[in-house]
Amino acid sequence: MAKESKEQSFALCIENKECEDLEKRKIYRVLPDDEAAKEGYMRIIDESGEDYLYPESYFVLVELPREAQEALQVAS
């Protein structure tokens, strides 16, 4: 359970070309995926509620206060 208390990673979508499940200017939760990162992708929980790989260039990582992280986690 210690892993759940760690701060989560979030990214702001800046591009959604050919991706129906992403909205520009929306913040998404990022799941760790070292193999995907090596290939230039990020694992994102998108509008479908599932996690998928998207190009890193579609996002900018953002740091959020703990309260905002908790609010986003409850919303998803």
Rosetta blueprint (number, residue, H / E / L):
1 M L
2 A H
3 K H
4 E H
5 S H
6 K L
7 E L
8 Q L
9 S E
10 F E
11 A E
12 L E
13 C E
14 I L
15 E L
16 N L
17 K L
18 E L
19 C L
20 E L
21 D L
22 L L
23 E L
24 K L
25 R L
26 K L
27 I E
28 Y E
29 R E
30 V E
31 L E
32 P L
33 D L
34 D H
35 E H
36 A H
37 A H
38 K H
39 E L
40 G L
41 Y E
42 M E
43 R E
44 I E
45 I E
46 D L
47 E L
48 S L
49 G L
50 E L
51 D E
52 Y E
53 L E
54 Y E
55 P E
56 E H
57 S H
58 Y H
59 F E
60 V E
61 L E
62 V E
63 E L
64 L L
65 P L
66 R H
67 E H
68 A H
69 Q H
70 E H
71 A H
72 L H
73 Q H
74 V H
75 A H
76 S L
